Amino acid sequence: MQKLIREIPLSNGLTVRFFDATRRYFGDYHQVRIHICCEVPLTPDLFPDEESHQAARKLLGASVVYKKEIEHQGVATLSIEQTVERVVADFAAHSLGYFNTPAFPQKLVQSELTRVGGRKTAFVPRGFNG
């Protein structure tokens, strides 16, 4: 079972959420598993025109979600909280700057369109420099 442990609102309007799915697997040993997600709604401003927006919504739905899972094996009960905090802090220190940029929502949507639909259905917005 996952439990929401932290939400970090970003300046670009998105929120990064951390869920704890830690479980005990043998004696005093635990698998610390943190699920990280960030949902990006498919809003018209992410697309060069309404046709592209509607095509993306048809292919992807109302939003795309960045998901990452970080695991640590063999964590003693007394170290679980410290390990969870370290995972959150490390992700925040190394990745939040990228997630916080104004270009991140568009980049994630473009990446998902390319992955799901192949390059022929992906678009490159006018004036987008990556």
Beta strands, then each sheet from edge to edge (+ up, - down):
strand 1: 3-9
strand 2: 15-20
strand 3: 23-26
strand 4: 29-41
strand 5: 63-76
sheet 1: 1+ 2- 4+ 3-
sheet 2: 1+ 2- 4+ 5-
end
